[in-house]
């Protein structure tokens, strides 16, 4: 099995490995790795500007059978540009639509800032289990060997406000992902790490993901501090502060559809 989320022969069609398979259906992907591939395509569309914010709408499950990604630059500006992307399955149907904001980095300038972060170090954390331990099928999946999770002292994979580190295989073999690409699989796990109950009781599907990075994360171990806001009307939100060992790098938000299992 390739030690990556995807393989490709032509850099147009991408084929998931078992590391990308989702936990609920063996024929569908976890949304995190495909989001990384969308980020990759959008960064290639505007290579001179920094991908800063990405929103994906998950209108159909991402198929395990493979997909391609189409991009469009909607607006090119000196400082700010906007792009769109679509992830398309083998039948030509759009499964994911995305919009992105790209910005031109400015020269470093001393600016007033306020950070109340608690700084965590992956070396001080212990390896633990992914928050969703079980799948609804018997195939290898995202929560297997392609993902390693660590928890700081006092943290576990139980429901509730959770702080954790995660390291993954690259998107493609022999290609190092950009910092934005690398954090996408973790960003889509906020609903799992910050869940208020286990999926055996409540299904917490996310039909979207918004990821904003104010700086590039450093290192292979990337962190999340995730919290779930669940409402009796069946609509919720997963809010995750994303960080590396130097402090916060951005935020990931997911809208949640909550239903009894």
Legacy VTK file of the C-alpha trace (Angstrom):
# vtk DataFile Version 3.0
C-alpha trace
ASCII
DATASET POLYDATA
POINTS 261 float
0.000 0.000 0.000
1.513 3.390 -0.958
2.420 5.505 2.059
0.263 8.409 0.911
-3.387 9.414 0.769
-3.569 9.294 -3.045
-1.842 8.002 -6.138
-1.903 9.406 -9.661
-0.506 8.440 -13.047
-1.260 11.646 -14.947
-1.652 14.351 -12.247
-5.257 14.732 -13.393
-7.111 11.765 -11.927
-6.392 10.938 -8.303
-7.003 7.538 -6.752
-7.416 7.200 -2.978
-5.472 4.687 -0.938
-7.037 3.085 2.114
-5.588 5.911 4.240
-8.267 8.166 2.671
-11.256 5.883 3.205
-13.934 7.316 5.469
-15.275 5.561 8.564
-18.929 5.316 7.544
-18.874 3.859 4.022
-16.087 1.877 2.369
-16.891 3.557 -0.973
-16.428 7.115 0.326
-13.410 9.152 1.403
-12.828 11.065 4.586
-13.151 14.723 3.542
-9.813 15.859 5.012
-7.399 14.400 2.426
-9.485 15.508 -0.601
-9.595 19.001 0.921
-5.809 18.896 0.935
-5.847 18.020 -2.757
-8.183 20.955 -3.450
-5.769 23.236 -1.596
-2.939 21.842 -3.713
-4.793 22.599 -6.957
-5.673 26.137 -5.842
-2.113 26.879 -4.762
-0.945 25.779 -8.201
-3.524 28.100 -9.798
-2.076 31.165 -8.008
1.496 30.209 -7.076
2.701 33.752 -6.333
0.127 34.404 -3.620
-0.482 32.669 -0.322
-3.608 30.557 0.103
-5.133 32.061 3.224
-8.742 30.921 3.490
-10.480 27.886 1.988
-14.161 26.945 2.227
-15.381 23.623 0.847
-19.013 22.578 0.456
-19.394 18.802 0.560
-22.442 18.330 -1.653
-21.809 14.632 -2.359
-19.548 12.030 -0.755
-16.043 12.013 -2.250
-15.831 8.669 -4.085
-13.180 6.097 -3.268
-13.172 5.239 -6.980
-11.285 8.447 -7.847
-11.765 12.066 -8.880
-10.278 15.065 -10.664
-10.149 18.725 -9.634
-10.965 21.738 -11.801
-9.940 25.271 -10.800
-10.870 28.788 -11.887
-9.267 32.096 -10.926
-12.232 34.415 -10.384
-10.331 37.576 -9.553
-6.638 38.412 -9.688
-5.515 41.345 -7.581
-2.192 42.766 -6.530
-2.883 41.940 -2.883
-6.016 39.753 -2.828
-7.239 37.173 -5.338
-10.161 34.746 -5.343
-10.374 31.283 -6.858
-12.881 28.446 -7.123
-12.473 24.699 -7.416
-14.686 21.698 -8.035
-13.982 18.051 -7.289
-15.566 15.850 -9.955
-16.188 12.096 -9.870
-15.782 9.562 -12.676
-19.368 10.197 -13.834
-18.715 13.923 -14.229
-20.766 14.945 -11.189
-19.534 17.654 -8.820
-18.979 16.263 -5.324
-17.250 19.245 -3.706
-17.237 22.944 -4.558
-14.737 25.308 -2.993
-13.840 28.975 -2.864
-10.526 30.390 -1.709
-8.888 33.664 -0.763
-5.252 34.234 -1.726
-3.125 37.091 -0.369
0.276 38.512 -1.247
2.550 38.355 1.823
3.841 41.740 2.917
7.330 42.556 4.259
7.689 41.629 7.921
6.697 44.597 10.063
6.602 44.827 13.886
2.897 44.880 14.701
1.031 44.915 18.009
-0.452 41.516 18.704
-1.997 39.584 21.546
-1.659 35.861 21.979
-3.012 34.027 25.014
-1.985 30.630 23.711
-0.793 27.870 25.938
2.179 26.479 24.049
2.139 22.706 23.632
4.968 20.453 22.481
4.388 17.161 20.659
7.350 15.601 22.477
5.449 16.077 25.754
2.362 14.234 24.486
1.568 10.521 24.478
0.420 8.475 21.491
-3.259 7.594 21.725
-6.171 6.413 19.630
-7.998 8.428 16.999
-11.279 9.789 18.440
-13.413 7.622 16.145
-12.053 4.156 16.849
-14.667 2.090 15.009
-15.834 2.101 11.384
-19.069 0.870 9.823
-17.152 -1.415 7.468
-14.289 -3.890 7.648
-11.819 -2.076 5.360
-8.736 -0.095 6.395
-9.609 3.582 6.774
-8.424 7.097 7.663
-8.176 6.305 11.370
-5.630 3.554 10.672
-1.900 3.568 9.922
-1.976 6.788 7.887
-2.738 8.892 10.961
-0.883 9.111 14.282
-2.431 10.975 17.212
-0.867 12.289 20.432
-2.591 13.763 23.478
-1.078 16.177 26.022
-1.168 15.102 29.675
-4.749 14.887 30.917
-6.285 14.691 27.428
-7.914 11.587 25.900
-9.999 10.684 22.876
-13.227 10.850 24.907
-16.048 13.252 23.890
-15.718 16.888 24.898
-13.334 19.810 24.533
-10.132 18.131 23.305
-6.531 19.124 22.627
-4.545 16.795 20.395
-1.675 16.488 17.947
-1.914 14.665 14.637
0.614 13.598 12.004
-0.352 12.072 8.667
1.145 10.532 5.561
1.612 12.965 2.624
-1.096 13.547 0.054
1.032 12.054 -2.732
4.103 9.850 -2.556
7.400 11.612 -3.322
5.789 15.056 -2.948
6.023 17.095 0.223
2.730 18.904 0.866
2.668 22.619 1.536
1.850 23.728 5.097
-1.750 24.509 4.071
-2.160 21.138 2.394
-0.643 19.334 5.364
-3.091 20.734 7.907
-6.261 19.993 5.885
-6.738 16.401 7.140
-6.516 17.632 10.745
-8.800 20.611 10.064
-11.617 18.290 9.001
-11.366 16.334 12.275
-12.655 19.095 14.560
-16.100 17.492 14.711
-14.510 14.201 15.810
-12.059 15.536 18.392
-14.572 18.038 19.814
-17.691 15.872 19.621
-20.153 16.009 22.510
-21.176 12.365 22.146
-20.023 9.303 20.274
-21.387 8.435 16.806
-23.160 5.399 18.251
-25.528 7.901 19.877
-25.452 11.004 17.648
-24.375 11.337 14.018
-22.443 14.595 13.515
-21.936 14.948 9.768
-20.286 18.119 8.459
-21.494 19.376 5.045
-18.750 22.011 4.908
-15.350 23.099 6.211
-13.816 26.564 6.414
-10.095 26.764 7.095
-8.277 30.066 7.686
-4.535 30.217 8.370
-2.989 33.519 9.409
0.472 31.932 9.207
1.997 28.744 7.858
2.220 25.893 10.361
5.698 24.492 10.996
6.544 20.819 11.415
4.866 17.499 10.716
3.015 17.375 14.055
0.071 19.795 13.974
-2.363 20.496 16.782
-6.046 21.110 17.341
-8.090 22.427 20.246
-11.599 21.417 19.267
-14.962 22.225 20.781
-18.445 21.202 19.655
-21.463 23.514 19.874
-24.556 21.315 19.503
-28.109 22.699 19.498
-31.405 20.795 19.981
-32.561 21.979 16.542
-30.109 19.540 14.967
-27.640 22.175 13.778
-24.237 22.526 15.352
-20.731 23.842 14.854
-17.272 22.446 15.436
-14.758 25.167 16.290
-11.078 24.199 16.265
-8.081 26.366 17.061
-5.181 25.055 14.991
-1.615 25.356 16.232
1.960 24.149 15.987
4.603 24.082 18.722
5.092 27.854 18.316
1.431 28.795 18.863
-1.788 29.389 16.931
-1.783 29.221 13.131
-5.481 29.567 12.348
-8.944 28.162 12.789
-11.225 25.519 11.288
-15.018 25.729 11.392
-17.507 23.048 10.404
-21.278 23.281 10.235
-22.782 20.123 11.713
-25.942 18.192 10.912
-26.899 16.392 14.138
-29.139 13.328 14.077
-29.747 10.462 16.524
-27.940 7.346 15.294
LINES 1 262
261 0 1 2 3 4 5 6 7 8 9 10 11 12 13 14 15 16 17 18 19 20 21 22 23 24 25 26 27 28 29 30 31 32 33 34 35 36 37 38 39 40 41 42 43 44 45 46 47 48 49 50 51 52 53 54 55 56 57 58 59 60 61 62 63 64 65 66 67 68 69 70 71 72 73 74 75 76 77 78 79 80 81 82 83 84 85 86 87 88 89 90 91 92 93 94 95 96 97 98 99 100 101 102 103 104 105 106 107 108 109 110 111 112 113 114 115 116 117 118 119 120 121 122 123 124 125 126 127 128 129 130 131 132 133 134 135 136 137 138 139 140 141 142 143 144 145 146 147 148 149 150 151 152 153 154 155 156 157 158 159 160 161 162 163 164 165 166 167 168 169 170 171 172 173 174 175 176 177 178 179 180 181 182 183 184 185 186 187 188 189 190 191 192 193 194 195 196 197 198 199 200 201 202 203 204 205 206 207 208 209 210 211 212 213 214 215 216 217 218 219 220 221 222 223 224 225 226 227 228 229 230 231 232 233 234 235 236 237 238 239 240 241 242 243 244 245 246 247 248 249 250 251 252 253 254 255 256 257 258 259 260
